[in-house]
Amino acid sequence: MAGNPPRITSEQLRAARGLLRWSQTKLSEASGVSLPTIKRLEAETGPLGGLNMTAATLRRALEDAGVVFIEANGGGVGVRFREPNASPSL
């Protein structure tokens, strides 16, 4: 798994989407992942379930929109904007 980013959690997925002010539909459009799949993954807790490719695709779409995923490095996992003072694309 060297070179692959850690799998995000369903909580991070919801938080990233909220930070961007994206609906589940917008995330589906941006990522190409079906809306029912996003709904199912967000309903879970903990590490994102499903296929590795699906998790990577969702992560990439959110990162492309300016979100950074923060690992549990002494604190809890989280999300933030890549750039300070960034505003979500509506």
Secondary structure, 3 states (H helix, E strand, C coil): CCCCCCCCEHHHHHHHHHHHCCCHHHHHHHHCCCHHHHHHHHHCCCECCCCHHHHHHHHHHHHHCCEEEECCCCCCCEEEECCCCCCCCC
